[in-house]
Amino acid sequence: MKKTIGFSALLMAMLLIFGNLSVFAASYDTYTYSIDSFTMASPHAYTPEKSVNSAAMGLEIPIDDPKDIFVDDLLNVYIADATNNRIVVLSEYFYYKFSISTFTNDEGVPDSLRSPNGVFVTADKIFVADTDKNRIVIFDREGNFLKVLEEPEADVFPEGSIYKPIALAVDKSERIYVVSSTTYMGIIVLDNEGVFQSFIGAQKVSANPLDILWRNFQTAEQRAQSTQYVSTEFNNITIDDEGFIFATTSSIDEGAQQSSITSKDGAYAPVKKLNTAGNDIMARNGFFGPGGEVSIRSFAYESDAILGASKIIDVAIGPEETWSIIDEKRQKVYTYDNNGNMLFIFGDKGMQLGNLQSIEGIAYQGDRILLLDKTDDSITIYNRTEYGDILINALKNNNERNYDLAVNDWRAILQRNSNFDAAYVGIGKALYRGGDWEGAMEYFKAAYDTANYSNSFKMWRQDWVSKYVLVIPIVVIVLLWLIAKFFGYAGRVNKTTALLTSKRTFKQEVLYGFHLIFHPFDGFWDLKHEKRGSVRAAFFYILLTIVAFTYNAVGRSYIYNPRGGYSSVFIQIISIMVPLLLWVTANWALTTLMEGEGSFKDIFIATGYSVLPLPMFIIPSTILTHIATASEAGLINLLVTIAWVWVGLLLFFGMMITHDYSLLKNTITSIATIAGMAFIMFVGILFSTLVAKIIGFISSIITEISYRL
């Protein structure tokens, strides 16, 4: 009997636990992205509570094909029910309050909405985008009609254009920002009387070079009829408390959109933050620009794989300057902070609670997120979790400059999610403000935040310099003295060996390079005619260049190589030797036909000596990365640029003197040499491909014969 009671109690407890799993567990993964575009699991910031359909709302006529959702300051919910030509108003708890469908207009004539696609609510008014009647209708908060704003008139509208408002937002001055599905000039701005003010935020047009070239051959009529050079339209809009406009579009070329996410360039971003002048002021300080899925599949392994860039169709403003966008393809929600850092991603397609079939809209209701499903004609409610509460509280403390309190929240987040980079940045900023530069650098390094790391390093460097202010000039003077002594010694050796008729030593051949790079005309002449150099010295300089680039690959500081990427010695050998040998071979082949006086050996030696400036500048520039900040990268780049320009000039004049060419003939030969290098590469690739196919064919024959035997 006791065993039966115990078993029954255990069974009951299990049923209670599993019966409540839907409250605590989500039917999707929550994740973020690493700097290398790998997904990283994250605790759930929001979990589904329930799904509310028309019956649960208390509606006699079910919602059909909803287009928009909005939550007002009293947490009432508004749904644009397009098929039923109405705006449905629900209470905070999703019970039906009233609907707006028919009304008596300004002229005292019975009127009605027709397929409203958008709704926006201010402190005292309800604005409806009455799409199929090409107008905006305004009601008070009780649903009483106030006025109609008909299609605006302006000379800037193209002839024959159609005005179809599908979404709108209203600022505190009652300026109305309208998205029209057939308008390509940007967002339409109206005053509170519906008078046209301007267009803002027109999308940049993406076109590939072939399209641009083809356009030059089109007639004026063909160019006028072409739509591929027309700016893409927006599809949704909202506005924050400060009057900044968030607008989304899903008509951008997918390749351009994904490139904007990777490069953090807003030109082709699917979501923009616009000021009243229409300038995009979106902060894009995360690893990737805000815009949906970062890592998209180029091919599918599964039959149900979702391909291509995200299709962003709505945006909502959340607490503490957070904001979210939704992806119609993947049924996902992407949430970012005011700096463009990705906070979390959640959602999936499916029938389980929390998954959606066809997402259409998003709105925040306090600490909840509401997602509108146009296939299921329902609202799914998501509650913020403890992790989400801590995250929002950390952002709140950060925004209110309570940095010490924010640190506690960031540490609590890291205990739950060690992959959350914003937490590392938050702690790093707190340490920075407290003067712990080294500690701040460690946290910024963990989050790959090179900008803040550089600022901390600058302060640490300033402290270090103040401690060793007398040592630094001594070290600089000693280094300059050693460099001067070395060049003086090289000059004396070169002067002594200038008239030698006997074979020169390897040291003398190597030191001659330091005379040649400063006196190229005399230097290359003596290199060829006086035999001042050799193949072994040329190889030495090439080897030194390989060492310099290898050191540059592995020896740069964190600021200049945050991901720790490097190239192996083998890669450096290939990347230097292949172009060098291609240059020597192509130049020798061409100059043989163009009366050049240099042999293959002469060309190789001159080329080998010409690369000397590369190790001279690459090695110091790599060392300088350990004492330079990100803002001083221009100095590093300047040194590298000087090295390459110097090498280019040495190669040019070296070939001219080696072959005894005029300036014009050498210029033509140099250009032809570059073309010859490309031709040799083409032939080499073609030959290797052919050989590979022959080997594959022979291998398949041998395999077939072995099977038959």
Secondary structure as GFF3:
##gff-version 3
##sequence-region A 1 709
A	DSSP	alpha_helix	2	19	.	.	.	ID=ss1
A	DSSP	alpha_helix	21	24	.	.	.	ID=ss2
A	DSSP	beta_strand	31	33	.	.	.	ID=ss3
A	DSSP	beta_strand	39	41	.	.	.	ID=ss4
A	DSSP	beta_strand	46	52	.	.	.	ID=ss5
A	DSSP	alpha_helix	54	57	.	.	.	ID=ss6
A	DSSP	beta_strand	66	71	.	.	.	ID=ss7
A	DSSP	beta_strand	77	81	.	.	.	ID=ss8
A	DSSP	beta_strand	86	90	.	.	.	ID=ss9
A	DSSP	beta_strand	96	100	.	.	.	ID=ss10
A	DSSP	beta_strand	102	104	.	.	.	ID=ss11
A	DSSP	beta_strand	110	112	.	.	.	ID=ss12
A	DSSP	beta_strand	118	121	.	.	.	ID=ss13
A	DSSP	beta_strand	125	130	.	.	.	ID=ss14
A	DSSP	three_ten_helix	131	133	.	.	.	ID=ss15
A	DSSP	beta_strand	135	140	.	.	.	ID=ss16
A	DSSP	beta_strand	145	149	.	.	.	ID=ss17
A	DSSP	beta_strand	165	170	.	.	.	ID=ss18
A	DSSP	beta_strand	176	180	.	.	.	ID=ss19
A	DSSP	beta_strand	187	190	.	.	.	ID=ss20
A	DSSP	beta_strand	196	200	.	.	.	ID=ss21
A	DSSP	alpha_helix	209	215	.	.	.	ID=ss22
A	DSSP	alpha_helix	220	225	.	.	.	ID=ss23
A	DSSP	beta_strand	236	239	.	.	.	ID=ss24
A	DSSP	beta_strand	245	248	.	.	.	ID=ss25
A	DSSP	alpha_helix	254	263	.	.	.	ID=ss26
A	DSSP	beta_strand	271	274	.	.	.	ID=ss27
A	DSSP	beta_strand	312	317	.	.	.	ID=ss28
A	DSSP	three_ten_helix	319	321	.	.	.	ID=ss29
A	DSSP	beta_strand	323	327	.	.	.	ID=ss30
A	DSSP	beta_strand	332	336	.	.	.	ID=ss31
A	DSSP	beta_strand	342	346	.	.	.	ID=ss32
A	DSSP	beta_strand	359	365	.	.	.	ID=ss33
A	DSSP	beta_strand	368	373	.	.	.	ID=ss34
A	DSSP	beta_strand	378	384	.	.	.	ID=ss35
A	DSSP	alpha_helix	386	399	.	.	.	ID=ss36
A	DSSP	alpha_helix	403	416	.	.	.	ID=ss37
A	DSSP	alpha_helix	421	433	.	.	.	ID=ss38
A	DSSP	alpha_helix	437	446	.	.	.	ID=ss39
A	DSSP	alpha_helix	450	467	.	.	.	ID=ss40
A	DSSP	alpha_helix	471	496	.	.	.	ID=ss41
A	DSSP	alpha_helix	506	511	.	.	.	ID=ss42
A	DSSP	alpha_helix	513	516	.	.	.	ID=ss43
A	DSSP	alpha_helix	520	529	.	.	.	ID=ss44
A	DSSP	alpha_helix	535	555	.	.	.	ID=ss45
A	DSSP	three_ten_helix	558	560	.	.	.	ID=ss46
A	DSSP	alpha_helix	569	593	.	.	.	ID=ss47
A	DSSP	alpha_helix	600	610	.	.	.	ID=ss48
A	DSSP	alpha_helix	613	624	.	.	.	ID=ss49
A	DSSP	three_ten_helix	630	632	.	.	.	ID=ss50
A	DSSP	alpha_helix	633	659	.	.	.	ID=ss51
A	DSSP	alpha_helix	663	708	.	.	.	ID=ss52
###
